[in-house]
Structures are given as structure tokens and as C-alpha cells.
């Protein structure tokens, strides 16, 4: 498989054009043909937009006509895979053009069918922006669907901060509105759905921690065998913030702790190199402590400011008077999700919210010698 940007390529667009031609032979698909010849080399989102706009140009106006073509295409073997993404956005766009409630409902139902082949989570955002309460009511019914992909569309499509997707301002203003969907899915038989519910809950940590904690407490009071894992994943941001209620829900107890200043393998790290971090956590209390341990790296940003990012180190049970030693090697090798800049950085370690003194180091750019 190639890069993400190659998922919508000329072959995919050609397959879409062939599938549409098979179910609607009289269609003039000239815009889609042009998209097929020009989609190569574009970013994934650009490719989706190009194909969506070509389909909107080529397909007939009105929602009903597009719905009929897409329903027929579902039986066409070539209509599968990544070509479904731009198709879902066409469905949403045509439904919103009419503004009719019946077209909205029909589009939601069609997205539920299309999501089985790939996903409808991005297109559904436009529908939620237009009619959030109506959309959520329909998605609530999906939580009991036989297909796990449809159940996941309910949890994933309504996330506050769904990656790659448009924000739905109404969801941010009403963080408790999706509680019914979450309560119906946190014990779902599919790990695929449960993990989505946990990610959804974690998203809400950025909006309203009280909603997250109330939800998690109710889940903890009515668990199944998978609930502890769901809670760990759903509360991870609050745990990194050392929220005492979140820590208690996960069984982390013991605040009489002392965390040493991290010992670093070097005060100067070359760009692309790595740094070994070692710290100790001492239980000063009189009972066992169950401890969640995280570390933060204060990263230099392009504008010269510093922003810490917290990472999980693990958990330990520490007896009274005992000391636990934790180690981590962090690599500054270039990655697509983070750019490293030369300059001052720092590391801290925390245990159940008890923070260590910070240890400072610097990233230096390496200079390759000239080749003779």
C-alpha cells in the first residue's frame, strides 16, 4: 500500500466512473473523467474534494436521483473501497441542498449503508452541522444495529474532535448531548466500537471534564469485563492532567509520593538523536500506593516558545518506604506528526499528579562535513 495521499488515485477514480456508468449508462461523466486524469499527486483531502465536485457536476440534481444511483451502485462489485468517501460527501451535499427533512433522514440512512464499505464519518459532519439534534436522534438508533460499522458511525461520527473532520460547533456547546450514544456502546461486543466510544469520551475532556467524570463514574458502577480498559483509554487525557477524580476511578491511590528530578543521559542531544530518561518515585506513605507515572517533554516550537507534551510511562504498585525506578528512551528522529527544533527543552516526570523538578537539555542541529 502507498501513502495516504495515494488512496484516491486515478485507478480509484476510474473504478468509480466504471461503476457509475454500469448502473447509469446515460450519464455524462466528463467531469469525473477529467478528475481521473488530474487527481494524481494531490493530497488525500484535495483528491476527495476534486472527486466529490466532479460527481456533483456529473450527477443529476436533486437528492432522490442521486440516492437511486448510489443505491444501485451498492450492488456493483467495483463500487468499493476509498471511492466511497467522496460518494458519501455527495450524498450529504445533495440532501442539504433541498433542506427537506425527509431528504436529511434518507441521507443519514444511506450513509449508514455506505459506512459498511469504508466510512461515512466525515460526510455526516455536514449533516450534524445542519441538524444536530435530528442527526443525533437517528444515530442513537444505530447503537443497536447488527453491523459494528454502523454502531461505530454513531460513536465516531459524533465525536467532538474527530481527526481530519469538520468541527460541529453545536456538539462543543452541548458536550452532554452524546451521552446516550456512549452509554449504549461502552459495553459493545466489538472492541472496534468500544475503542471509538473511549476516544469519544476522551475528546470530551477538552470540552467539559465534569461530563467525562460523571459518565465514567456511571460506567465504573455498571461494568463488564472490558470496562476497565475502556475507562483507561477514555480517561487518558485527564490522567495526564493528574485529575484526582480520574485517577481514583482507575484505582490509582497514594499521594504521599516524592518524584526525583529526572536524570538525563546528556544535556545536549543532536537533532535526530535520542535521550535516556531515568527517575525515581518514592512512596512516603504508610500504605501501598498504586501509581500512574507519566513524563512530559517541553518541546521548542518554531516561534521560540515551549509547549510540553505528556506521554504515558506506565503504572506501579509501590510499598510503603519503597522506591520505583522508571526509565525511558525518547527518540528525536524526524516523524511526520512532529517537527523538532533546535534549542532548549525540558523533561518532567509525574506520579499521581506529583510533579518532579524539571531537567533541562538542548537540541542541537548536527552539521555534516563537506564531501571532498
Secondary structure, 3 states (H helix, E strand, C coil): CCCHHHCCCHHHHHHHHHHHHHHCCCCCCHHHHHHHHHCCCCCHHHHHHHHHHHHHHHCCCCHHHHHHHHHHHCCCCCCCCCHHHHHHHHHHHHHHHHCCHHHHHHHHHHHHHHCCCCCCCCCHHHHHHHCHHHHHHHHHHHCCCCCHHHHHHHHHHCCCCCCCCCCCHHHHHCCCCCHHHHHHHCCCCCHHHHHHHHHHHHHHCCCCHHHHHHHHHHHHHCCCCCHHHHHHHHCHHHHHCCCHHHHHHCCCECCCEEECCCEECCCEEECCCEEEEEEEEEECCCCCEEEEEEEEEEEECCCCCEEEEEEEEEEEEECCCCEEEEEEEEECCCECCECCCCEEEEEEEEECCEECCCEEEEEECCCCCCCC
